[in-house]
């Protein structure tokens, strides 16, 4: 039985639903990074980062390769970086709308 597209999308977004995974994807959107840099930038334990990278790798969103003693991660394609930028734009618009509403509420209460 084939999974409906809306269900597959829900699973995809559920897989993205961890702050460390989102941060890693934002960082990798800037270009490939070795694990040691991801550790510094995410400020999490190595075991936690490893778990989150494994989830992203299994989903096919990131790829890795060895460069000497380093493991370097990169986005599997540009679409995820586009998705992260779209999420930033959507959140910015939502927060601007909330700020405008808050400002009008403050004016009305004076």
Sine and cosine of phi, psi and omega as CSV:
sin_phi,cos_phi,sin_psi,cos_psi,sin_omega,cos_omega
0.00,0.00,0.78,-0.63,-0.03,-1.00
-0.98,0.19,0.66,-0.75,0.03,-1.00
-0.97,0.22,0.75,-0.66,0.05,-1.00
-0.88,0.48,0.52,-0.85,-0.03,-1.00
-0.84,0.55,-0.66,0.75,-0.02,-1.00
-0.89,0.45,-0.55,0.84,0.03,-1.00
-0.95,0.31,-0.65,0.76,0.06,-1.00
-0.89,0.46,-0.64,0.77,0.04,-1.00
-0.90,0.43,-0.67,0.74,0.02,-1.00
-0.88,0.48,-0.67,0.74,0.05,-1.00
-0.89,0.45,-0.65,0.76,0.02,-1.00
-0.87,0.49,-0.76,0.66,-0.02,-1.00
-0.93,0.36,-0.53,0.85,0.07,-1.00
-0.90,0.44,-0.65,0.76,0.03,-1.00
-0.89,0.46,-0.57,0.82,0.03,-1.00
-0.97,0.26,-0.23,0.97,-0.18,-0.98
-0.97,0.25,0.76,0.65,0.10,-1.00
-0.65,-0.76,0.75,-0.66,-0.07,-1.00
-0.83,0.56,-0.62,0.78,-0.01,-1.00
-0.92,0.40,-0.64,0.77,0.02,-1.00
-0.90,0.45,-0.67,0.74,0.02,-1.00
-0.89,0.46,-0.70,0.71,-0.01,-1.00
-0.88,0.47,-0.69,0.73,0.03,-1.00
-0.87,0.50,-0.70,0.72,-0.01,-1.00
-0.90,0.43,-0.62,0.78,0.07,-1.00
-0.88,0.47,-0.71,0.70,0.00,-1.00
-0.90,0.44,-0.70,0.71,-0.01,-1.00
-0.94,0.34,-0.35,0.94,0.09,-1.00
-0.90,0.44,-0.37,0.93,0.04,-1.00
-1.00,0.07,-0.23,0.97,0.00,-1.00
0.66,-0.75,0.23,-0.97,0.00,-1.00
-0.85,0.53,0.55,-0.84,-0.01,-1.00
-0.64,-0.77,0.62,-0.78,0.13,-0.99
-0.96,0.29,0.40,-0.92,-0.03,-1.00
-0.83,0.55,-0.64,0.77,-0.04,-1.00
-0.86,0.50,-0.60,0.80,0.05,-1.00
-0.94,0.35,-0.64,0.77,0.03,-1.00
-0.89,0.45,-0.61,0.79,0.04,-1.00
-0.88,0.48,-0.70,0.71,-0.01,-1.00
-0.90,0.43,-0.72,0.69,-0.09,-1.00
-0.95,0.32,-0.52,0.86,-0.04,-1.00
-1.00,-0.03,-0.36,0.93,0.02,-1.00
0.82,0.57,0.72,0.69,0.09,-1.00
-0.82,-0.57,0.25,-0.97,0.05,-1.00
-0.90,0.44,0.51,-0.86,-0.01,-1.00
-0.85,0.53,-0.63,0.77,-0.02,-1.00
-0.92,0.40,-0.61,0.79,0.03,-1.00
-0.92,0.39,-0.71,0.70,0.02,-1.00
-0.88,0.48,-0.67,0.74,0.01,-1.00
-0.86,0.51,-0.68,0.73,0.04,-1.00
-0.88,0.48,-0.71,0.70,-0.05,-1.00
-0.93,0.37,-0.62,0.79,0.06,-1.00
-0.90,0.43,-0.60,0.80,0.02,-1.00
-0.90,0.44,-0.65,0.76,0.04,-1.00
-0.88,0.47,-0.73,0.69,0.00,-1.00
-0.91,0.41,-0.60,0.80,0.02,-1.00
-0.93,0.38,-0.72,0.70,0.03,-1.00
-0.87,0.50,-0.56,0.83,0.01,-1.00
-0.97,0.24,-0.21,0.98,0.01,-1.00
0.99,0.14,0.27,0.96,-0.04,-1.00
-1.00,0.07,-0.53,0.85,0.06,-1.00
-0.83,-0.56,0.38,-0.93,0.09,-1.00
-0.79,-0.62,0.36,-0.93,0.01,-1.00
-0.69,-0.73,0.40,-0.92,0.13,-0.99
-0.49,-0.87,0.38,-0.93,0.04,-1.00
-1.00,0.03,0.67,-0.74,0.11,-0.99
-0.77,-0.63,1.00,0.01,-0.12,-0.99
0.93,0.37,-0.83,-0.55,0.01,-1.00
-1.00,0.06,-0.11,0.99,-0.07,-1.00
-0.99,-0.12,0.55,-0.83,0.19,-0.98
-0.97,-0.25,0.82,-0.58,-0.05,-1.00
-0.93,-0.36,0.74,-0.68,0.02,-1.00
-0.95,-0.32,0.51,-0.86,0.05,-1.00
-0.53,-0.85,0.34,-0.94,0.12,-0.99
-0.93,0.36,0.59,-0.81,0.01,-1.00
-0.94,0.33,-0.39,0.92,0.02,-1.00
-0.26,-0.96,0.17,-0.99,-0.08,-1.00
-0.97,0.23,-0.24,0.97,-0.09,-1.00
-0.89,0.46,-0.57,0.82,-0.01,-1.00
-0.92,0.39,-0.64,0.77,0.06,-1.00
-0.89,0.46,-0.63,0.78,0.06,-1.00
-0.88,0.47,-0.67,0.74,0.02,-1.00
-0.88,0.47,-0.67,0.74,0.01,-1.00
-0.90,0.44,-0.64,0.77,0.04,-1.00
-0.92,0.39,-0.64,0.77,0.03,-1.00
-0.89,0.45,-0.66,0.75,0.02,-1.00
-0.88,0.48,-0.65,0.76,0.03,-1.00
-0.89,0.46,-0.69,0.73,0.02,-1.00
-0.89,0.45,-0.70,0.71,-0.01,-1.00
-0.88,0.48,-0.73,0.68,0.01,-1.00
-0.90,0.45,-0.63,0.78,0.03,-1.00
-0.87,0.48,-0.72,0.69,0.01,-1.00
-0.89,0.45,-0.65,0.76,0.01,-1.00
-0.89,0.45,-0.70,0.71,-0.02,-1.00
-0.93,0.36,-0.57,0.82,0.06,-1.00
-0.90,0.44,-0.67,0.74,0.04,-1.00
-0.89,0.46,-0.64,0.77,0.03,-1.00
-0.93,0.37,-0.61,0.79,0.03,-1.00
-0.91,0.42,-0.65,0.76,0.03,-1.00
-0.91,0.42,-0.66,0.75,0.03,-1.00
-0.90,0.44,-0.70,0.72,0.02,-1.00
-0.87,0.49,-0.68,0.73,0.01,-1.00
-0.89,0.46,-0.67,0.74,0.00,-1.00
-0.94,0.35,-0.56,0.83,0.06,-1.00
-0.91,0.41,-0.64,0.77,0.01,-1.00
-0.92,0.40,-0.63,0.78,0.01,-1.00
-0.91,0.41,-0.67,0.75,-0.03,-1.00
-0.92,0.38,-0.48,0.87,-0.05,-1.00
-1.00,0.10,-0.10,1.00,0.00,-1.00
-1.00,0.07,0.00,0.00,0.00,0.00
